[in-house]
Amino acid sequence: MSFSAVIVAAGASTRAGSGPPKPWRMLAGRPVLRWSVEALLGAGADEIVVVVAADRVEAASEALGDLPRWRAVAGGATRAGSVQAGLAALKAGEAQPVLVHDAARPLVTLAHVEALLAALEGAEGAIPALPVADTLKRGESLVAATVSREGLWRAQTPQAFRLGPLKAAYAAWPASEEPTDDAAVMERAGGRVALAAGDPRLMKLTYPEDFAMAEALAGQARIVRIGQGLDAHRWGPGEAVWLCGVEIAHDRTLIGHSDADAGLHALTDAVLGAIGAGDIGEHFPPSDPQWKGASSDRFLIHAVELAAARGARILSVDVTLVCEQPKIRPHREAMRARLAELLRLPVDRVSVKATTTEGMGFTGRGEGLFAQAVVSVETPA
Ligand code: MG
């Protein structure tokens, strides 16, 4: 499912009270803008252009700097101008589906993206829309009329189009008018816009009180997933052994194609498992000569980058090494520190433990070392 995205975050947020503009406020622990970027990355976006006010390009780097496949461009004076600046910055081809999204709707999910891209198959545009449930009145201080809500919808974002036709529709839009969404531009150009299922969670943060509502809904936009990894390597002649990214002097070493760091291998497999991305053998085949003697740091870094690319963040890891020798305890803090560095986590989210099997089994007989890792990650729902 290949698509590009433009996220508009250049508005002044005049109705949302004092403080920084909405995209830069915190929602459940992360900037509002970051929610959409992580969710669209998690849904598989090829590239995301974030359109920000000219003085916020640096703020975007602070909020998103560790995420892949995004870049920021300065917006125009109006929303339409900002959308066009974003579209112009996309590298995709004319036929590429593009989602145009308001940063002020942070709780977008994979299911929304899938529904929109499916609906785009049969139309020139697709939008998430909710039927109007309340009775509609027209008036000032007194009701002048009750308006039929028959056939009326509330349009949300993201809205899906194909890049070439959307650019053309904007080019044809009269400069004297300001569209309130992108579908209106496509409609004016004669394009058919499909109604896909909207979602109350796609609510727009408009007023200060909306933040409390969004905080309550935010828990549903992310889920926690668990991964586990197991690894074993055989002991052989040597003078030192690598475990959890730390070299320990020892009278034997672990035998393997790479540096045989079973702790890092188990942990890498656990990260891959938590995001459903296969296993270490698939990403780094032992048959491939480029991994011969490789430092296993690289395997874990690759898995961590893969997780970030899917909008996932690692919450905690727990590694258990099973061996009679060497003694792990004297090296445990060094291992935790090294893993924390590789995982970009605070040390208190990283656990390294060790146990023996009291002389039983292959670890007890000193034939090999066994490692197990469990990882929890938070990913877009
Ligand atoms: Mg291994």
Boltz pocket constraint, residues with backbone or C-beta under 6 A from the ligand:
constraints:
  - pocket:
      binder: B
      contacts: [[A, 231], [A, 232], [A, 233], [A, 256], [A, 260], [A, 261], [A, 262], [A, 265]]
      max_distance: 6.0
